[in-house]
Amino acid sequence: MNIETLDVNALLARLHRVEAALEIMNLKARYCAGCDDNHNADTLEAIFVPEGRWKCDAMGVDAKGHAERRAFFDGLANSGRIRNSQHMVTNPNITVDGDRATATWRMMMVYAGNAPDGTVQFHRILGTYRDDFVFRDGRWYFETLRPIVEDTEAYTVEPSKFAE
C-alpha cells in the first residue's frame, strides 16, 4: 500500500465492515448465551429490533415482533423440557452492506432434556443459521434469525471410562 495513493474513504469503509463483522459475531455470542440461560427472554429481546423475527420451519415457529418472540422464548423457558443446553456456532460468513448485514453460521446445540417419564434424555441439533441484521442507534441488532435444522436426534451417554 502506497501512502500517496491511499484512499481514505475506501479504508474507512473497509474498517466499518471489519468492525461490523466483529460486533455481529459478539451479537451472535450473546444470542447463544441467552439461549443457554434458559432462553432468557430479557437477554434475547434486547438483541432484536422491535419488529424482528425468529423463524424456524422445522419447529413450526414464525415469531414476529416483541410479543410473539417473548411468548416463544418464555414458553421454552417455562416448559421445563430443557434442563441445560449449549449452543455452538462456527464458520461465520458475514456480509456487510452499509447499515445492513447477512450471515450464515454452522450450528450445533446439545441439551439435556426432562423426559415425560422423569428421566433425562440427551439431544443434539445440527444445522445452519441464516440471519439478517440492521444497524440502528449505534449498534447492530437481529432483524431475522432463522435456524435451519438439518438433523436432530436423541443420543445416549455411557459412564465415563476415565471417572475416578
C-alpha positions as CSV (number, residue, x, y, z in Angstrom):
1,M,0.0,0.0,0.0
2,N,1.5,3.3,-1.1
3,I,0.7,6.2,1.3
4,E,0.5,8.6,-1.7
5,T,-2.3,6.6,-3.3
6,L,-4.1,5.7,-0.1
7,D,-7.9,6.1,-0.5
8,V,-9.0,7.2,3.0
9,N,-12.7,6.7,2.2
10,A,-12.1,3.1,1.0
11,L,-10.1,2.4,4.1
12,L,-12.9,3.8,6.3
13,A,-15.5,1.6,4.5
14,R,-13.3,-1.4,5.0
15,L,-12.8,-0.6,8.7
16,H,-16.6,-0.3,9.0
17,R,-17.1,-3.8,7.5
18,V,-14.5,-5.3,9.8
19,E,-15.9,-3.7,12.9
20,A,-19.4,-4.6,11.9
21,A,-18.4,-8.3,11.4
22,L,-16.8,-8.4,14.9
23,E,-19.9,-6.7,16.5
24,I,-22.2,-9.2,14.7
25,M,-20.1,-12.1,16.0
26,N,-20.4,-10.8,19.5
27,L,-24.2,-10.3,19.0
28,K,-24.5,-14.0,17.9
29,A,-22.5,-15.0,21.0
30,R,-25.0,-13.0,23.2
31,Y,-27.8,-14.9,21.5
32,C,-26.2,-18.2,22.3
33,A,-25.6,-17.2,25.9
34,G,-29.2,-16.0,26.3
35,C,-30.5,-19.4,24.9
36,D,-28.2,-21.3,27.3
37,D,-29.5,-19.2,30.1
38,N,-32.9,-21.0,30.0
39,H,-33.9,-19.0,26.9
40,N,-33.8,-15.7,28.9
41,A,-36.4,-13.6,27.2
42,D,-35.0,-10.3,28.6
43,T,-31.5,-11.1,27.2
44,L,-32.8,-12.3,23.9
45,E,-35.3,-9.4,23.3
46,A,-32.5,-6.9,23.8
47,I,-30.7,-8.0,20.7
48,F,-33.7,-7.9,18.3
49,V,-35.2,-4.8,16.6
50,P,-38.8,-4.5,17.8
51,E,-40.3,-5.8,14.6
52,G,-37.7,-8.6,14.3
53,R,-38.4,-12.2,13.6
54,W,-37.4,-15.6,14.9
55,K,-38.4,-18.2,12.3
56,C,-37.7,-22.0,12.3
57,D,-39.7,-24.0,9.8
58,A,-38.7,-27.3,11.5
59,M,-40.3,-26.2,14.7
60,G,-43.3,-24.6,13.0
61,V,-42.4,-21.2,14.6
62,D,-42.6,-17.8,13.0
63,A,-42.5,-15.3,15.9
64,K,-42.7,-11.7,14.6
65,G,-42.4,-8.7,16.9
66,H,-41.7,-8.4,20.5
67,A,-44.8,-10.0,22.0
68,E,-44.6,-13.2,19.8
69,R,-40.9,-13.6,20.3
70,R,-41.2,-13.1,24.1
71,A,-44.0,-15.6,24.3
72,F,-41.9,-18.2,22.3
73,F,-38.8,-17.7,24.5
74,D,-40.8,-17.7,27.7
75,G,-42.7,-20.8,26.5
76,L,-39.3,-22.6,26.0
77,A,-38.1,-21.5,29.4
78,N,-41.3,-22.4,31.3
79,S,-41.8,-25.8,29.5
80,G,-39.3,-27.5,31.8
81,R,-38.2,-29.6,28.9
82,I,-34.7,-28.3,28.7
83,R,-32.6,-28.7,31.8
84,N,-29.5,-27.2,30.3
85,S,-28.2,-26.5,26.8
86,Q,-25.1,-25.5,24.9
87,H,-25.5,-23.5,21.6
88,M,-22.3,-23.5,19.5
89,V,-21.9,-21.6,16.2
90,T,-18.9,-21.8,13.9
91,N,-17.9,-20.8,10.4
92,P,-19.3,-17.3,10.3
93,N,-19.8,-15.9,6.8
94,I,-20.8,-12.3,7.3
95,T,-21.6,-9.8,4.5
96,V,-21.9,-6.1,5.5
97,D,-23.6,-3.6,3.2
98,G,-23.8,-0.2,4.9
99,D,-26.3,-0.5,7.8
100,R,-27.5,-4.0,6.9
101,A,-25.8,-7.3,7.0
102,T,-26.4,-11.0,6.4
103,A,-24.7,-14.0,8.0
104,T,-24.7,-17.8,7.9
105,W,-23.2,-19.9,10.6
106,R,-23.0,-23.7,11.2
107,M,-24.6,-24.7,14.4
108,M,-24.8,-27.5,16.9
109,M,-26.9,-27.5,20.0
110,V,-26.7,-30.2,22.7
111,Y,-29.1,-30.3,25.6
112,A,-30.2,-32.4,28.5
113,G,-34.0,-32.7,28.5
114,N,-36.5,-33.8,31.1
115,A,-38.4,-36.6,29.5
116,P,-42.1,-37.1,30.4
117,D,-41.3,-40.3,32.4
118,G,-39.0,-38.3,34.7
119,T,-35.7,-39.4,33.2
120,V,-33.1,-37.3,31.5
121,Q,-32.7,-37.6,27.8
122,F,-29.8,-36.1,25.8
123,H,-30.3,-34.5,22.4
124,R,-28.4,-32.8,19.7
125,I,-29.4,-30.5,16.9
126,L,-27.3,-29.8,13.8
127,G,-27.9,-27.1,11.2
128,T,-27.3,-23.7,9.9
129,Y,-28.4,-20.2,10.9
130,R,-29.3,-17.7,8.2
131,D,-29.6,-14.3,9.8
132,D,-30.3,-10.7,8.8
133,F,-29.0,-7.7,10.8
134,V,-29.6,-4.0,10.9
135,F,-27.6,-1.2,12.4
136,R,-29.7,1.2,14.5
137,D,-28.9,3.8,17.2
138,G,-25.2,3.0,17.1
139,R,-25.4,-0.8,17.4
140,W,-26.3,-4.0,15.5
141,Y,-29.5,-5.9,16.0
142,F,-31.1,-9.1,14.7
143,E,-33.7,-8.4,12.2
144,T,-34.4,-12.0,11.3
145,L,-32.9,-15.1,12.9
146,R,-33.5,-18.4,11.1
147,P,-32.3,-21.7,12.5
148,I,-32.4,-24.3,9.7
149,V,-32.5,-27.7,11.4
150,E,-30.7,-30.4,9.3
151,D,-30.7,-33.2,11.8
152,T,-31.9,-33.7,15.3
153,E,-31.8,-36.9,17.4
154,A,-31.5,-38.2,20.9
155,Y,-28.3,-39.8,22.0
156,T,-27.2,-42.0,24.9
157,V,-24.4,-41.3,27.3
158,E,-22.5,-44.1,29.0
159,P,-20.5,-43.8,32.2
160,S,-17.1,-42.3,31.7
161,K,-14.2,-44.8,31.5
162,F,-12.0,-42.0,32.9
163,A,-14.0,-41.3,36.0
164,E,-12.3,-42.0,39.3
